[in-house]
Structures are given as C-alpha cells and as structure tokens.
C-alpha cells in the first residue's frame, strides 16, 4: 500500500487548506485512519482520526473546532479540512492508520502558516 498526501501549501494565519490522503495498492475500507503532523524539531503527533467502522472522529485539543476529518471510501481517500489556521499548525502532515501507524509513511505534505 502507498499513501500519497497532497493539498499543503503556504497560507496566512486564519486561512484554510484541505489536505487529501489517497491510498493505492489496498483499500482504506474498515481501517481507522489518522492525520499526523511533525513540526521542525518536534516529535510526530496525531491530530485527528476517523473510524473505519462507524465514521466516528477524534480531535486533539489543539485542533478541535478548527479541523474536520472525513473519508470517501469510494475514492479511497481521507480528507482534512483545516480552518482558522495558526502559525503553530506549521508542520509536515501525514496520514496513516490510527491509533498506531502501521503502514510505511508517505512523503507527507508541507503546511506553512505565516504572514
């Protein structure tokens, strides 16, 4: 299975981005999928995940109310809508299984929030 993240970029504080996580080589059906991020000099952290069974979601306190995770199993893709972005959201964003990442990490997508 290969994961490809996309949709990152440079955005001003308060702006929005929509990230995509597309899988090839296997289906995402029934897997719990999470978005993780790693800022420079920091450990990778999980920020949100979505259940593969009932679509329930979890958000870290730092992103609650600003980020929304969703999935389209027909397109084998998981999305992350990020609103009200803050400079501290700057990081490389990855997707993987949750709560523990078991697949090889993709390249990730860089999100930079700066004025």
PDB file as gemmi writes it, atoms N, CA and C in Angstrom:
CRYST1    1.000    1.000    1.000  90.00  90.00  90.00 P 1                      
ATOM      1  N   UNK A   1       0.826  -1.178   0.000  1.00  0.00           N  
ATOM      2  CA  UNK A   1       0.000   0.000   0.000  1.00  0.00           C  
ATOM      3  C   UNK A   1       0.873   1.244   0.000  1.00  0.00           C  
ATOM      4  N   UNK A   2       0.450   2.239  -0.792  1.00  0.00           N  
ATOM      5  CA  UNK A   2       1.175   3.504  -0.856  1.00  0.00           C  
ATOM      6  C   UNK A   2       0.220   4.637  -0.497  1.00  0.00           C  
ATOM      7  N   UNK A   3       0.667   5.508   0.386  1.00  0.00           N  
ATOM      8  CA  UNK A   3      -0.113   6.666   0.782  1.00  0.00           C  
ATOM      9  C   UNK A   3       0.465   7.913   0.137  1.00  0.00           C  
ATOM     10  N   UNK A   4      -0.390   8.734  -0.419  1.00  0.00           N  
ATOM     11  CA  UNK A   4       0.053   9.980  -1.041  1.00  0.00           C  
ATOM     12  C   UNK A   4      -0.767  11.124  -0.460  1.00  0.00           C  
ATOM     13  N   UNK A   5      -0.073  12.010   0.244  1.00  0.00           N  
ATOM     14  CA  UNK A   5      -0.713  13.178   0.816  1.00  0.00           C  
ATOM     15  C   UNK A   5      -0.520  14.378  -0.111  1.00  0.00           C  
ATOM     16  N   UNK A   6      -1.520  15.231  -0.168  1.00  0.00           N  
ATOM     17  CA  UNK A   6      -1.443  16.420  -1.011  1.00  0.00           C  
ATOM     18  C   UNK A   6      -2.323  17.515  -0.439  1.00  0.00           C  
ATOM     19  N   UNK A   7      -2.153  18.714  -0.992  1.00  0.00           N  
ATOM     20  CA  UNK A   7      -3.016  19.827  -0.618  1.00  0.00           C  
ATOM     21  C   UNK A   7      -2.381  20.859   0.284  1.00  0.00           C  
ATOM     22  N   UNK A   8      -1.149  20.606   0.711  1.00  0.00           N  
ATOM     23  CA  UNK A   8      -0.487  21.566   1.575  1.00  0.00           C  
ATOM     24  C   UNK A   8      -0.074  22.818   0.819  1.00  0.00           C  
ATOM     25  N   UNK A   9       0.477  23.754   1.565  1.00  0.00           N  
ATOM     26  CA  UNK A   9       0.930  24.996   0.944  1.00  0.00           C  
ATOM     27  C   UNK A   9       1.206  26.058   1.973  1.00  0.00           C  
ATOM     28  N   UNK A  10       1.400  27.270   1.469  1.00  0.00           N  
ATOM     29  CA  UNK A  10       1.630  28.423   2.331  1.00  0.00           C  
ATOM     30  C   UNK A  10       0.324  29.194   2.464  1.00  0.00           C  
ATOM     31  N   UNK A  11      -0.062  29.475   3.684  1.00  0.00           N  
ATOM     32  CA  UNK A  11      -1.323  30.172   3.920  1.00  0.00           C  
ATOM     33  C   UNK A  11      -1.133  31.166   5.065  1.00  0.00           C  
ATOM     34  N   UNK A  12      -1.869  32.252   5.013  1.00  0.00           N  
ATOM     35  CA  UNK A  12      -1.775  33.244   6.085  1.00  0.00           C  
ATOM     36  C   UNK A  12      -2.568  32.781   7.311  1.00  0.00           C  
ATOM     37  N   UNK A  13      -2.199  33.266   8.482  1.00  0.00           N  
ATOM     38  CA  UNK A  13      -2.989  32.935   9.682  1.00  0.00           C  
ATOM     39  C   UNK A  13      -4.469  33.261   9.460  1.00  0.00           C  
ATOM     40  N   UNK A  14      -5.298  32.336   9.899  1.00  0.00           N  
ATOM     41  CA  UNK A  14      -6.731  32.483   9.694  1.00  0.00           C  
ATOM     42  C   UNK A  14      -7.234  31.855   8.414  1.00  0.00           C  
ATOM     43  N   UNK A  15      -6.327  31.424   7.566  1.00  0.00           N  
ATOM     44  CA  UNK A  15      -6.695  30.827   6.300  1.00  0.00           C  
ATOM     45  C   UNK A  15      -7.092  29.358   6.423  1.00  0.00           C  
ATOM     46  N   UNK A  16      -7.381  28.762   5.269  1.00  0.00           N  
ATOM     47  CA  UNK A  16      -7.848  27.368   5.222  1.00  0.00           C  
ATOM     48  C   UNK A  16      -7.086  26.570   4.174  1.00  0.00           C  
ATOM     49  N   UNK A  17      -7.002  25.302   4.420  1.00  0.00           N  
ATOM     50  CA  UNK A  17      -6.457  24.343   3.459  1.00  0.00           C  
ATOM     51  C   UNK A  17      -7.234  23.044   3.586  1.00  0.00           C  
ATOM     52  N   UNK A  18      -7.263  22.289   2.493  1.00  0.00           N  
ATOM     53  CA  UNK A  18      -7.867  20.968   2.517  1.00  0.00           C  
ATOM     54  C   UNK A  18      -6.831  19.956   2.046  1.00  0.00           C  
ATOM     55  N   UNK A  19      -6.464  19.057   2.935  1.00  0.00           N  
ATOM     56  CA  UNK A  19      -5.500  18.023   2.620  1.00  0.00           C  
ATOM     57  C   UNK A  19      -6.213  16.763   2.167  1.00  0.00           C  
ATOM     58  N   UNK A  20      -5.540  15.998   1.304  1.00  0.00           N  
ATOM     59  CA  UNK A  20      -6.061  14.716   0.847  1.00  0.00           C  
ATOM     60  C   UNK A  20      -5.039  13.632   1.105  1.00  0.00           C  
ATOM     61  N   UNK A  21      -5.540  12.457   1.416  1.00  0.00           N  
ATOM     62  CA  UNK A  21      -4.708  11.272   1.622  1.00  0.00           C  
ATOM     63  C   UNK A  21      -5.286  10.182   0.742  1.00  0.00           C  
ATOM     64  N   UNK A  22      -4.569   9.882  -0.341  1.00  0.00           N  
ATOM     65  CA  UNK A  22      -5.034   8.869  -1.280  1.00  0.00           C  
ATOM     66  C   UNK A  22      -4.205   7.608  -1.119  1.00  0.00           C  
ATOM     67  N   UNK A  23      -4.870   6.476  -1.145  1.00  0.00           N  
ATOM     68  CA  UNK A  23      -4.195   5.198  -0.994  1.00  0.00           C  
ATOM     69  C   UNK A  23      -4.252   4.417  -2.292  1.00  0.00           C  
ATOM     70  N   UNK A  24      -3.164   3.745  -2.597  1.00  0.00           N  
ATOM     71  CA  UNK A  24      -3.137   2.848  -3.748  1.00  0.00           C  
ATOM     72  C   UNK A  24      -2.541   1.523  -3.309  1.00  0.00           C  
ATOM     73  N   UNK A  25      -2.963   0.470  -3.936  1.00  0.00           N  
ATOM     74  CA  UNK A  25      -2.438  -0.847  -3.612  1.00  0.00           C  
ATOM     75  C   UNK A  25      -3.272  -1.608  -2.607  1.00  0.00           C  
ATOM     76  N   UNK A  26      -4.183  -0.887  -1.930  1.00  0.00           N  
ATOM     77  CA  UNK A  26      -5.081  -1.534  -0.999  1.00  0.00           C  
ATOM     78  C   UNK A  26      -6.229  -0.575  -0.703  1.00  0.00           C  
ATOM     79  N   UNK A  27      -7.245  -1.104  -0.120  1.00  0.00           N  
ATOM     80  CA  UNK A  27      -8.375  -0.270   0.225  1.00  0.00           C  
ATOM     81  C   UNK A  27      -8.243   0.259   1.650  1.00  0.00           C  
ATOM     82  N   UNK A  28      -8.791   1.460   1.866  1.00  0.00           N  
ATOM     83  CA  UNK A  28      -8.813   2.037   3.199  1.00  0.00           C  
ATOM     84  C   UNK A  28     -10.035   1.581   3.994  1.00  0.00           C  
ATOM     85  N   UNK A  29     -10.946   0.877   3.317  1.00  0.00           N  
ATOM     86  CA  UNK A  29     -12.172   0.445   3.975  1.00  0.00           C  
ATOM     87  C   UNK A  29     -11.862  -0.272   5.288  1.00  0.00           C  
ATOM     88  N   UNK A  30     -12.620   0.078   6.294  1.00  0.00           N  
ATOM     89  CA  UNK A  30     -12.587  -0.566   7.606  1.00  0.00           C  
ATOM     90  C   UNK A  30     -11.362  -0.205   8.456  1.00  0.00           C  
ATOM     91  N   UNK A  31     -10.416   0.538   7.865  1.00  0.00           N  
ATOM     92  CA  UNK A  31      -9.276   0.967   8.675  1.00  0.00           C  
ATOM     93  C   UNK A  31      -9.589   2.286   9.372  1.00  0.00           C  
ATOM     94  N   UNK A  32      -9.156   2.403  10.618  1.00  0.00           N  
ATOM     95  CA  UNK A  32      -9.156   3.694  11.275  1.00  0.00           C  
ATOM     96  C   UNK A  32      -7.966   4.464  10.716  1.00  0.00           C  
ATOM     97  N   UNK A  33      -8.226   5.672  10.242  1.00  0.00           N  
ATOM     98  CA  UNK A  33      -7.184   6.462   9.596  1.00  0.00           C  
ATOM     99  C   UNK A  33      -7.003   7.763  10.363  1.00  0.00           C  
ATOM    100  N   UNK A  34      -5.752   8.135  10.533  1.00  0.00           N  
ATOM    101  CA  UNK A  34      -5.454   9.366  11.244  1.00  0.00           C  
ATOM    102  C   UNK A  34      -4.567  10.291  10.446  1.00  0.00           C  
ATOM    103  N   UNK A  35      -4.623  11.563  10.796  1.00  0.00           N  
ATOM    104  CA  UNK A  35      -3.683  12.554  10.298  1.00  0.00           C  
ATOM    105  C   UNK A  35      -2.696  12.845  11.419  1.00  0.00           C  
ATOM    106  N   UNK A  36      -1.442  12.870  11.038  1.00  0.00           N  
ATOM    107  CA  UNK A  36      -0.354  13.150  11.959  1.00  0.00           C  
ATOM    108  C   UNK A  36       0.412  14.353  11.424  1.00  0.00           C  
ATOM    109  N   UNK A  37       1.138  15.022  12.300  1.00  0.00           N  
ATOM    110  CA  UNK A  37       1.967  16.124  11.826  1.00  0.00           C  
ATOM    111  C   UNK A  37       3.267  16.168  12.604  1.00  0.00           C  
ATOM    112  N   UNK A  38       4.288  16.676  11.935  1.00  0.00           N  
ATOM    113  CA  UNK A  38       5.593  16.811  12.578  1.00  0.00           C  
ATOM    114  C   UNK A  38       6.149  18.180  12.256  1.00  0.00           C  
ATOM    115  N   UNK A  39       6.290  18.975  13.287  1.00  0.00           N  
ATOM    116  CA  UNK A  39       6.874  20.301  13.142  1.00  0.00           C  
ATOM    117  C   UNK A  39       8.384  20.197  13.287  1.00  0.00           C  
ATOM    118  N   UNK A  40       9.118  21.164  12.760  1.00  0.00           N  
ATOM    119  CA  UNK A  40      10.578  21.118  12.856  1.00  0.00           C  
ATOM    120  C   UNK A  40      11.038  20.992  14.300  1.00  0.00           C  
ATOM    121  N   UNK A  41      11.910  20.022  14.551  1.00  0.00           N  
ATOM    122  CA  UNK A  41      12.468  19.843  15.884  1.00  0.00           C  
ATOM    123  C   UNK A  41      11.542  19.206  16.897  1.00  0.00           C  
ATOM    124  N   UNK A  42      10.370  18.747  16.434  1.00  0.00           N  
ATOM    125  CA  UNK A  42       9.406  18.147  17.354  1.00  0.00           C  
ATOM    126  C   UNK A  42       9.072  16.720  16.945  1.00  0.00           C  
ATOM    127  N   UNK A  43       8.512  15.980  17.896  1.00  0.00           N  
ATOM    128  CA  UNK A  43       8.064  14.633  17.615  1.00  0.00           C  
ATOM    129  C   UNK A  43       6.793  14.673  16.763  1.00  0.00           C  
ATOM    130  N   UNK A  44       6.593  13.615  15.983  1.00  0.00           N  
ATOM    131  CA  UNK A  44       5.341  13.495  15.227  1.00  0.00           C  
ATOM    132  C   UNK A  44       4.199  13.306  16.214  1.00  0.00           C  
ATOM    133  N   UNK A  45       3.086  13.969  15.959  1.00  0.00           N  
ATOM    134  CA  UNK A  45       1.923  13.858  16.836  1.00  0.00           C  
ATOM    135  C   UNK A  45       0.678  13.559  16.010  1.00  0.00           C  
ATOM    136  N   UNK A  46      -0.227  12.825  16.607  1.00  0.00           N  
ATOM    137  CA  UNK A  46      -1.511  12.581  15.967  1.00  0.00           C  
ATOM    138  C   UNK A  46      -2.446  13.735  16.268  1.00  0.00           C  
ATOM    139  N   UNK A  47      -3.165  14.213  15.264  1.00  0.00           N  
ATOM    140  CA  UNK A  47      -4.058  15.338  15.476  1.00  0.00           C  
ATOM    141  C   UNK A  47      -5.528  14.968  15.327  1.00  0.00           C  
ATOM    142  N   UNK A  48      -5.836  13.957  14.536  1.00  0.00           N  
ATOM    143  CA  UNK A  48      -7.217  13.562  14.359  1.00  0.00           C  
ATOM    144  C   UNK A  48      -7.272  12.177  13.735  1.00  0.00           C  
ATOM    145  N   UNK A  49      -8.378  11.480  13.953  1.00  0.00           N  
ATOM    146  CA  UNK A  49      -8.569  10.195  13.288  1.00  0.00           C  
ATOM    147  C   UNK A  49     -10.055   9.946  13.068  1.00  0.00           C  
ATOM    148  N   UNK A  50     -10.329   9.023  12.153  1.00  0.00           N  
ATOM    149  CA  UNK A  50     -11.700   8.687  11.818  1.00  0.00           C  
ATOM    150  C   UNK A  50     -11.843   7.179  11.779  1.00  0.00           C  
ATOM    151  N   UNK A  51     -12.917   6.706  12.363  1.00  0.00           N  
ATOM    152  CA  UNK A  51     -13.165   5.276  12.440  1.00  0.00           C  
ATOM    153  C   UNK A  51     -13.479   4.689  11.070  1.00  0.00           C  
ATOM    154  N   UNK A  52     -13.033   3.458  10.871  1.00  0.00           N  
ATOM    155  CA  UNK A  52     -13.358   2.754   9.639  1.00  0.00           C  
ATOM    156  C   UNK A  52     -14.657   1.985   9.746  1.00  0.00           C  
ATOM    157  N   UNK A  53     -15.258   1.974  10.939  1.00  0.00           N  
ATOM    158  CA  UNK A  53     -16.494   1.218  11.120  1.00  0.00           C  
ATOM    159  C   UNK A  53     -17.723   2.108  11.165  1.00  0.00           C  
ATOM    160  N   UNK A  54     -17.680   3.151  12.002  1.00  0.00           N  
ATOM    161  CA  UNK A  54     -18.878   3.979  12.140  1.00  0.00           C  
ATOM    162  C   UNK A  54     -18.654   5.446  11.816  1.00  0.00           C  
ATOM    163  N   UNK A  55     -17.439   5.793  11.369  1.00  0.00           N  
ATOM    164  CA  UNK A  55     -17.169   7.169  10.989  1.00  0.00           C  
ATOM    165  C   UNK A  55     -16.997   8.121  12.138  1.00  0.00           C  
ATOM    166  N   UNK A  56     -16.929   7.600  13.349  1.00  0.00           N  
ATOM    167  CA  UNK A  56     -16.711   8.497  14.486  1.00  0.00           C  
ATOM    168  C   UNK A  56     -15.322   9.112  14.399  1.00  0.00           C  
ATOM    169  N   UNK A  57     -15.184  10.266  15.007  1.00  0.00           N  
ATOM    170  CA  UNK A  57     -13.946  11.027  14.876  1.00  0.00           C  
ATOM    171  C   UNK A  57     -13.381  11.418  16.230  1.00  0.00           C  
ATOM    172  N   UNK A  58     -12.095  11.706  16.220  1.00  0.00           N  
ATOM    173  CA  UNK A  58     -11.385  12.183  17.405  1.00  0.00           C  
ATOM    174  C   UNK A  58     -10.495  13.340  16.968  1.00  0.00           C  
ATOM    175  N   UNK A  59     -10.417  14.348  17.834  1.00  0.00           N  
ATOM    176  CA  UNK A  59      -9.556  15.503  17.555  1.00  0.00           C  
ATOM    177  C   UNK A  59      -8.718  15.843  18.779  1.00  0.00           C  
ATOM    178  N   UNK A  60      -7.464  16.148  18.533  1.00  0.00           N  
ATOM    179  CA  UNK A  60      -6.636  16.672  19.613  1.00  0.00           C  
ATOM    180  C   UNK A  60      -7.172  18.043  20.011  1.00  0.00           C  
ATOM    181  N   UNK A  61      -6.976  18.398  21.263  1.00  0.00           N  
ATOM    182  CA  UNK A  61      -7.483  19.678  21.753  1.00  0.00           C  
ATOM    183  C   UNK A  61      -6.955  20.851  20.929  1.00  0.00           C  
ATOM    184  N   UNK A  62      -5.741  20.724  20.445  1.00  0.00           N  
ATOM    185  CA  UNK A  62      -5.115  21.827  19.717  1.00  0.00           C  
ATOM    186  C   UNK A  62      -5.801  22.156  18.395  1.00  0.00           C  
ATOM    187  N   UNK A  63      -6.585  21.221  17.853  1.00  0.00           N  
ATOM    188  CA  UNK A  63      -7.219  21.446  16.551  1.00  0.00           C  
ATOM    189  C   UNK A  63      -8.737  21.357  16.626  1.00  0.00           C  
ATOM    190  N   UNK A  64      -9.267  21.005  17.776  1.00  0.00           N  
ATOM    191  CA  UNK A  64     -10.705  20.817  17.923  1.00  0.00           C  
ATOM    192  C   UNK A  64     -11.445  22.098  17.572  1.00  0.00           C  
ATOM    193  N   UNK A  65     -12.470  21.964  16.758  1.00  0.00           N  
ATOM    194  CA  UNK A  65     -13.259  23.124  16.350  1.00  0.00           C  
ATOM    195  C   UNK A  65     -12.718  23.826  15.120  1.00  0.00           C  
ATOM    196  N   UNK A  66     -11.513  23.469  14.699  1.00  0.00           N  
ATOM    197  CA  UNK A  66     -10.896  24.108  13.523  1.00  0.00           C  
ATOM    198  C   UNK A  66     -10.673  23.127  12.382  1.00  0.00           C  
ATOM    199  N   UNK A  67     -10.355  21.880  12.722  1.00  0.00           N  
ATOM    200  CA  UNK A  67     -10.071  20.857  11.715  1.00  0.00           C  
ATOM    201  C   UNK A  67     -11.240  19.885  11.639  1.00  0.00           C  
ATOM    202  N   UNK A  68     -11.470  19.353  10.431  1.00  0.00           N  
ATOM    203  CA  UNK A  68     -12.503  18.338  10.230  1.00  0.00           C  
ATOM    204  C   UNK A  68     -11.950  17.233   9.349  1.00  0.00           C  
ATOM    205  N   UNK A  69     -12.012  16.011   9.856  1.00  0.00           N  
ATOM    206  CA  UNK A  69     -11.566  14.856   9.084  1.00  0.00           C  
ATOM    207  C   UNK A  69     -12.791  14.188   8.459  1.00  0.00           C  
ATOM    208  N   UNK A  70     -12.625  13.690   7.248  1.00  0.00           N  
ATOM    209  CA  UNK A  70     -13.702  12.968   6.569  1.00  0.00           C  
ATOM    210  C   UNK A  70     -13.076  11.927   5.655  1.00  0.00           C  
ATOM    211  N   UNK A  71     -13.921  11.030   5.173  1.00  0.00           N  
ATOM    212  CA  UNK A  71     -13.407   9.987   4.294  1.00  0.00           C  
ATOM    213  C   UNK A  71     -14.405   9.696   3.203  1.00  0.00           C  
ATOM    214  N   UNK A  72     -13.885   9.299   2.051  1.00  0.00           N  
ATOM    215  CA  UNK A  72     -14.700   8.858   0.933  1.00  0.00           C  
ATOM    216  C   UNK A  72     -14.122   7.510   0.509  1.00  0.00           C  
ATOM    217  N   UNK A  73     -14.708   6.452   1.028  1.00  0.00           N  
ATOM    218  CA  UNK A  73     -14.154   5.125   0.763  1.00  0.00           C  
ATOM    219  C   UNK A  73     -14.287   4.750  -0.714  1.00  0.00           C  
ATOM    220  N   UNK A  74     -15.258   5.302  -1.393  1.00  0.00           N  
ATOM    221  CA  UNK A  74     -15.395   5.018  -2.826  1.00  0.00           C  
ATOM    222  C   UNK A  74     -14.199   5.552  -3.604  1.00  0.00           C  
ATOM    223  N   UNK A  75     -13.624   6.653  -3.101  1.00  0.00           N  
ATOM    224  CA  UNK A  75     -12.440   7.236  -3.740  1.00  0.00           C  
ATOM    225  C   UNK A  75     -11.165   6.819  -3.043  1.00  0.00           C  
ATOM    226  N   UNK A  76     -11.307   5.981  -1.998  1.00  0.00           N  
ATOM    227  CA  UNK A  76     -10.131   5.512  -1.254  1.00  0.00           C  
ATOM    228  C   UNK A  76      -9.295   6.689  -0.747  1.00  0.00           C  
ATOM    229  N   UNK A  77      -9.980   7.686  -0.229  1.00  0.00           N  
ATOM    230  CA  UNK A  77      -9.318   8.931   0.160  1.00  0.00           C  
ATOM    231  C   UNK A  77      -9.866   9.434   1.489  1.00  0.00           C  
ATOM    232  N   UNK A  78      -8.961   9.984   2.276  1.00  0.00           N  
ATOM    233  CA  UNK A  78      -9.332  10.641   3.528  1.00  0.00           C  
ATOM    234  C   UNK A  78      -8.922  12.100   3.407  1.00  0.00           C  
ATOM    235  N   UNK A  79      -9.755  12.980   3.935  1.00  0.00           N  
ATOM    236  CA  UNK A  79      -9.525  14.417   3.812  1.00  0.00           C  
ATOM    237  C   UNK A  79      -9.322  15.059   5.185  1.00  0.00           C  
ATOM    238  N   UNK A  80      -8.650  16.193   5.166  1.00  0.00           N  
ATOM    239  CA  UNK A  80      -8.534  17.006   6.375  1.00  0.00           C  
ATOM    240  C   UNK A  80      -8.791  18.459   5.994  1.00  0.00           C  
ATOM    241  N   UNK A  81      -9.929  18.966   6.410  1.00  0.00           N  
ATOM    242  CA  UNK A  81     -10.250  20.372   6.206  1.00  0.00           C  
ATOM    243  C   UNK A  81      -9.721  21.154   7.387  1.00  0.00           C  
ATOM    244  N   UNK A  82      -8.864  22.106   7.118  1.00  0.00           N  
ATOM    245  CA  UNK A  82      -8.230  22.895   8.167  1.00  0.00           C  
ATOM    246  C   UNK A  82      -8.641  24.358   8.020  1.00  0.00           C  
ATOM    247  N   UNK A  83      -9.303  24.868   9.012  1.00  0.00           N  
ATOM    248  CA  UNK A  83      -9.744  26.262   9.018  1.00  0.00           C  
ATOM    249  C   UNK A  83      -9.075  27.008  10.169  1.00  0.00           C  
ATOM    250  N   UNK A  84      -9.144  28.317  10.097  1.00  0.00           N  
ATOM    251  CA  UNK A  84      -8.582  29.166  11.161  1.00  0.00           C  
ATOM    252  C   UNK A  84      -7.160  28.745  11.511  1.00  0.00           C  
ATOM    253  N   UNK A  85      -6.368  28.568  10.496  1.00  0.00           N  
ATOM    254  CA  UNK A  85      -5.005  28.075  10.703  1.00  0.00           C  
ATOM    255  C   UNK A  85      -4.163  29.059  11.497  1.00  0.00           C  
ATOM    256  N   UNK A  86      -3.286  28.493  12.301  1.00  0.00           N  
ATOM    257  CA  UNK A  86      -2.402  29.263  13.158  1.00  0.00           C  
ATOM    258  C   UNK A  86      -0.946  28.945  12.804  1.00  0.00           C  
ATOM    259  N   UNK A  87      -0.038  29.843  13.118  1.00  0.00           N  
ATOM    260  CA  UNK A  87       1.381  29.546  12.842  1.00  0.00           C  
ATOM    261  C   UNK A  87       1.848  28.237  13.479  1.00  0.00           C  
ATOM    262  N   UNK A  88       1.295  27.881  14.628  1.00  0.00           N  
ATOM    263  CA  UNK A  88       1.705  26.635  15.285  1.00  0.00           C  
ATOM    264  C   UNK A  88       1.182  25.383  14.585  1.00  0.00           C  
ATOM    265  N   UNK A  89       0.363  25.548  13.560  1.00  0.00           N  
ATOM    266  CA  UNK A  89      -0.066  24.410  12.745  1.00  0.00           C  
ATOM    267  C   UNK A  89       0.965  24.068  11.673  1.00  0.00           C  
ATOM    268  N   UNK A  90       1.982  24.887  11.536  1.00  0.00           N  
ATOM    269  CA  UNK A  90       3.022  24.638  10.541  1.00  0.00           C  
ATOM    270  C   UNK A  90       3.710  23.310  10.826  1.00  0.00           C  
ATOM    271  N   UNK A  91       3.717  22.431   9.833  1.00  0.00           N  
ATOM    272  CA  UNK A  91       4.278  21.091  10.001  1.00  0.00           C  
ATOM    273  C   UNK A  91       4.165  20.339   8.679  1.00  0.00           C  
ATOM    274  N   UNK A  92       4.804  19.182   8.629  1.00  0.00           N  
ATOM    275  CA  UNK A  92       4.553  18.227   7.555  1.00  0.00           C  
ATOM    276  C   UNK A  92       3.446  17.295   8.041  1.00  0.00           C  
ATOM    277  N   UNK A  93       2.398  17.183   7.232  1.00  0.00           N  
ATOM    278  CA  UNK A  93       1.237  16.383   7.590  1.00  0.00           C  
ATOM    279  C   UNK A  93       1.270  15.050   6.846  1.00  0.00           C  
ATOM    280  N   UNK A  94       1.021  13.989   7.597  1.00  0.00           N  
ATOM    281  CA  UNK A  94       0.979  12.636   7.065  1.00  0.00           C  
ATOM    282  C   UNK A  94      -0.330  11.970   7.461  1.00  0.00           C  
ATOM    283  N   UNK A  95      -0.713  10.960   6.710  1.00  0.00           N  
ATOM    284  CA  UNK A  95      -1.823  10.104   7.119  1.00  0.00           C  
ATOM    285  C   UNK A  95      -1.277   8.692   7.308  1.00  0.00           C  
ATOM    286  N   UNK A  96      -1.988   7.920   8.112  1.00  0.00           N  
ATOM    287  CA  UNK A  96      -1.613   6.536   8.365  1.00  0.00           C  
ATOM    288  C   UNK A  96      -2.724   5.914   9.184  1.00  0.00           C  
ATOM    289  N   UNK A  97      -2.598   4.653   9.509  1.00  0.00           N  
ATOM    290  CA  UNK A  97      -3.592   4.015  10.358  1.00  0.00           C  
ATOM    291  C   UNK A  97      -3.538   4.627  11.755  1.00  0.00           C  
ATOM    292  N   UNK A  98      -4.620   4.474  12.458  1.00  0.00           N  
ATOM    293  CA  UNK A  98      -4.725   5.013  13.816  1.00  0.00           C  
ATOM    294  C   UNK A  98      -5.363   3.952  14.707  1.00  0.00           C  
ATOM    295  N   UNK A  99      -5.089   3.954  16.000  1.00  0.00           N  
ATOM    296  CA  UNK A  99      -4.255   4.911  16.715  1.00  0.00           C  
ATOM    297  C   UNK A  99      -2.763   4.689  16.571  1.00  0.00           C  
ATOM    298  N   UNK A 100      -2.375   3.597  15.929  1.00  0.00           N  
ATOM    299  CA  UNK A 100      -0.948   3.345  15.714  1.00  0.00           C  
ATOM    300  C   UNK A 100      -0.688   3.247  14.210  1.00  0.00           C  
ATOM    301  N   UNK A 101       0.373   3.884  13.762  1.00  0.00           N  
ATOM    302  CA  UNK A 101       0.729   3.869  12.343  1.00  0.00           C  
ATOM    303  C   UNK A 101       1.425   2.560  12.016  1.00  0.00           C  
ATOM    304  N   UNK A 102       0.838   1.807  11.098  1.00  0.00           N  
ATOM    305  CA  UNK A 102       1.430   0.509  10.760  1.00  0.00           C  
ATOM    306  C   UNK A 102       1.917   0.433   9.326  1.00  0.00           C  
ATOM    307  N   UNK A 103       1.510   1.383   8.508  1.00  0.00           N  
ATOM    308  CA  UNK A 103       1.964   1.391   7.122  1.00  0.00           C  
ATOM    309  C   UNK A 103       3.213   2.258   6.973  1.00  0.00           C  
ATOM    310  N   UNK A 104       3.921   2.072   5.889  1.00  0.00           N  
ATOM    311  CA  UNK A 104       5.059   2.942   5.609  1.00  0.00           C  
ATOM    312  C   UNK A 104       4.551   4.377   5.444  1.00  0.00           C  
ATOM    313  N   UNK A 105       5.337   5.310   5.945  1.00  0.00           N  
ATOM    314  CA  UNK A 105       4.941   6.708   5.833  1.00  0.00           C  
ATOM    315  C   UNK A 105       5.108   7.190   4.393  1.00  0.00           C  
ATOM    316  N   UNK A 106       4.165   8.008   3.953  1.00  0.00           N  
ATOM    317  CA  UNK A 106       4.293   8.657   2.655  1.00  0.00           C  
ATOM    318  C   UNK A 106       5.202   9.869   2.768  1.00  0.00           C  
ATOM    319  N   UNK A 107       5.258  10.647   1.699  1.00  0.00           N  
ATOM    320  CA  UNK A 107       6.117  11.833   1.684  1.00  0.00           C  
ATOM    321  C   UNK A 107       5.570  12.946   2.575  1.00  0.00           C  
ATOM    322  N   UNK A 108       4.281  12.927   2.790  1.00  0.00           N  
ATOM    323  CA  UNK A 108       3.665  13.995   3.561  1.00  0.00           C  
ATOM    324  C   UNK A 108       3.447  15.232   2.704  1.00  0.00           C  
ATOM    325  N   UNK A 109       2.762  16.186   3.295  1.00  0.00           N  
ATOM    326  CA  UNK A 109       2.526  17.452   2.598  1.00  0.00           C  
ATOM    327  C   UNK A 109       2.809  18.591   3.580  1.00  0.00           C  
ATOM    328  N   UNK A 110       3.582  19.566   3.112  1.00  0.00           N  
ATOM    329  CA  UNK A 110       4.010  20.663   3.977  1.00  0.00           C  
ATOM    330  C   UNK A 110       2.914  21.714   4.093  1.00  0.00           C  
ATOM    331  N   UNK A 111       2.604  22.064   5.321  1.00  0.00           N  
ATOM    332  CA  UNK A 111       1.689  23.169   5.603  1.00  0.00           C  
ATOM    333  C   UNK A 111       2.481  24.242   6.340  1.00  0.00           C  
ATOM    334  N   UNK A 112       2.477  25.427   5.774  1.00  0.00           N  
ATOM    335  CA  UNK A 112       3.170  26.555   6.391  1.00  0.00           C  
ATOM    336  C   UNK A 112       2.182  27.694   6.593  1.00  0.00           C  
ATOM    337  N   UNK A 113       2.037  28.104   7.838  1.00  0.00           N  
ATOM    338  CA  UNK A 113       1.115  29.188   8.176  1.00  0.00           C  
ATOM    339  C   UNK A 113       1.958  30.380   8.607  1.00  0.00           C  
ATOM    340  N   UNK A 114       1.947  31.396   7.778  1.00  0.00           N  
ATOM    341  CA  UNK A 114       2.804  32.554   8.031  1.00  0.00           C  
ATOM    342  C   UNK A 114       2.268  33.764   7.293  1.00  0.00           C  
ATOM    343  N   UNK A 115       2.477  34.918   7.901  1.00  0.00           N  
ATOM    344  CA  UNK A 115       2.095  36.156   7.236  1.00  0.00           C  
ATOM    345  C   UNK A 115       3.279  36.740   6.478  1.00  0.00           C  
TER     346      UNK A 115                                                      
END                                                                             
